[in-house]
């Protein structure tokens, strides 16, 4: 009987990780004629004044500004704004390249987004169809298909729940019972040691720490340029990540080589365990352990 191929989960933040800046700053903000800095400052002011979640505040403010400015907030319109989102070098063909490499070394690679940005904009972007699942903020819509209320909110502390969903193979966003149910390590679909998390800043720290602590690989990326590495370097210094890399996803680049090494490592550890007749993933050399949730 042919051995089951191990699965590697590539998990990405979006804004500042795959795309420069915030996704709303392109199609949506250009339609409003509103400076990005003004919008975010206002959202933060509301959050501080009312002791509210900043993510909920920016989602509310998007609807409010759109209604005042005559900008459409239908699902189709929000998805359409995603077409204008630019990406770091190499991103648009990155996912196909990495998946192909995985197959060459004997693993299946799956790509996931875990972001506080908007799922509608991500789905409408040039890379929207590259992911097995997009965990991000989203809206509820009224009878006219206009956004009226948040449906899902992903902030820096709730991000980790989605890693547990990936870990256990639970893709239904509304299934809270299953994600909190006990699942033995050997029955979990993707151990944390077979996860890679790529993020760019402090909002990614809980996810980075979770993945790194249980044998996976956490990578902090940063834009090219003098002084752009500071936040990412501090994450490395503080022990939050394994590596710091420039956000250049070009074929043959250093980031691609690093990720390929990590994927090859998963394949080799799986092969070693198979040869030894072991099926205890958390006992495989390299620290393949799981986490309770």
N, C-alpha and C positions, 0 to 999 in steps of 0.2 A: 504493500500500500504506500502510495506516495505521501511523504511528509507534508503537512500543511505549511505553506509559506508564512513566515512572520510578517506582521503589518507594522510599518513605521508611520506614526502620525506626525506630520509637519504642521505645527500650529503657529499662526501668525496674528499679531496685531496688524492694523491696517494703516491708520494715519501716522506718518513719521517712520513707518517700518517698510511698507511697500510703496507708499505714495508720500511725496513731500507735503507738509502742511496738513490741514484738515480738509476732508472731502467736500464739505459744504462751501468752501471758499472758491470753488470753481463755478460750475453751472448754476447752483442755487444762489450764491451771493451775487453773481453777475446779473442775474435776473432781478434782484432787488436793488442793485446799484448801491449796495451797502458795504462799507469797509469791514473786513473780517475782524480787525482789532476792536472796532466799535461794538460789533455783535457779541463777541466773547466777553468783553468787559461788562456789557449789560447783563449777560447771563450770569456771570460770576457775582455781580452786585445783587441780583435777585436772590441767588443762593445764600449769600451772606446775610442779607436782610431778613429773610424768612427761614433761615436755618434749614434749607432745602437741599436735596441732592442736585449737584450741578448738572448732571446728565438730564434729569427731568426738566430742569430749568431751560437748558438749551433747546430741548424738544418742544416745550411750550412756546418758547420765543420764536422758533421757526414758524410754527403755525400762526402765531400772532402777527409777525412781520409779513408773512405771505398774504394773510387776509387784508391787512392794511395796504400793502403794495400791489394788490391785484394779481399776485402770483399763484399759479395753480399748485394745489397740493394733492392731486389725485395720485393713486399708486403709479399710474403710467408716467405722470409728470415727474415724480420723485425719481423713478427709475431712469428717466431720460436725463436728469441732471448728472447722473453717474457717468455719462458718456464723455464728459469734459475732464474727468479726473486724470491727471498725468501720473506717471510712475517712475521710480528710480531705474537706472540703466539695467536692462536685461530681465526685468520683472515679467514682461508679457509672454515670453516663451520659457521662463524659468520652470514652471510647474510640469510641463511636458518633458523637459530635459531631466529633471530630478526623478520623475516617475519612471522614465526609460532607464536611467541608471540603476534604480532600485531593482527593476526586473532583471537587468544584466547580472546583478550580484546575488539574486535569489530572494528578494523581499518585495512586498507590495507597499507602495508609498501612497498615503492618502493625505490630502491637503485640507486644512480647516482654518477658518477665520474666527478669532475671538476678539471682538472689537467693541468699543463704546461709540463707534460711528453708526451710520444708518444702513441697515441691511438692504433697503431699497436702492440706495445709491451704489452700494457694492455690487449688487446683482446687475445693475445697468452699466457697470464699468467694463472696460475691455477684458478684464480677467474674471468677470462674474461667474462664468461657467467652469472655472478651474477647480472648484472646491466641492468636496463631498458634503460639507455642511457649513453654512455661514451663521455663526452665533453673533448677533449684533442687535442694536436697538432697532425697533420697528414701531409702526403706527397701527392703530385701529382706524377703520374707515366707516363713514356714514353711508346712507342709502345712495348718495351721489358719488361714492368712492373718493370722498375727500377726507384727508387725515384729520382726526378730531381728538385723539387721545393716545398716549403711549400703550403699545401692546406688550413690548418687551423692553427692559432696560438693563444694560450691561455696564456696570461701573467697575472700578479697580478691585473692589473686594468680591463682587459677585462673579468676576471672570473665572475664578478657580472652579466654580461649580460645573462650568462647561468642559473643563479638562476632565473632571470626574465622569461627565456624560460620555466623553470620548473614550475614557478608560474602560467604562462598563458597556459601551455600545448602545447607549440610550440617546436616540436622536429626537425624540418628541420633546419640544421645549416645555410643554405643559405637564409632563409626567414627573412630578416631584416625588412621588412615592418610590418609583424605581431607582432614582438617583441616590436616594437615602437608604435604600435597602442594602443589607449586608450581602456581598458577593465574594466568595472565596477567591483568593488571588489567582489560582490556576484557571478560574472560569472567566476572568475579566478579558475583554476582547483585545485591548492594547495596554500592556503594562506601561507605567510611567517611564521605565528605562528604555522604552522604544518610542519615546516622544522627543521632538525637538521643538523648542519654543523660541520664536524670534520676535523681539520687541524693541522699543526705542527709549523707554523712559520709566519714571517712577510709577506710573499707573500699571505697568506690567510686572512690578516686583513680586506680588503674591504668586503669580503664575510662574515666573522665573524661579523663585525659591522652591515652589512645589516640585517642579520638574527636576531641577538640579538636585534637590535633597534625596530624591528617590531614583537616582541613577541615569536620568535623562540628560539632555544637553540644552542649556539656555544660552542664547546668543543675543547680546545687545548690539544693535546696529546704529549707525550714525551717518548723516550726510557727509559728502566730501567737502573738505575745506578746513582751514585753520580755525581752531577753537570749537569745531563742531563735535569733537570727540569727548568733551569734558564730562557730560552726563553719563555717557556709556562707560567711560573709564572709571568713574566713581562707583558704578554698579559692580564692576569687576573688583575694585579695591575693597568694597564692602562684602564681597563674597556672595553677591546675589546672582551672578552669572558665571558661566564657564569661560566665555570668550567675548571679545569685542571686535567687531568687524565693520568696515565701511559698507554702506548700503548700496553695494554694486553687485547686481545679480547676473552680470555678464558671463557668458559661457567661458569656462576656463579660468575665471577669476578666483581670487583667494576665498571668497565666501562659498562659492560652489565647491571648491576643493575641500574646504572644511566640512561642509555638509555631506559630501560624498564619503569622507573618512568616517563620519559618524554612522552613516547608513551601512557602510561596509563592516563596521564594528558590530552592528546588530546582526548582520548576516553571519559573521564569523562566530559570534557567541552562540547563535542558534545552531550552527553546524557542529560546534564543539559539544553542545548539550545532546544533540542527536547522536553523535558518535559514541558518547558515553552512556547512552540509553537513559538519559534523564529527562524528566518532564516537569521539573520544578524551576520555573523561570526565575524565581527570586533567589535561587541558589547558584545560578550560572555565574562564572567569573565575570567581573565587571559591575557587580552591584545591582543586578536586575531585581529590584524589590518593588513592592506596591505600596499604596497608602490607603488607610482606612477612610471610608466615607459612606 
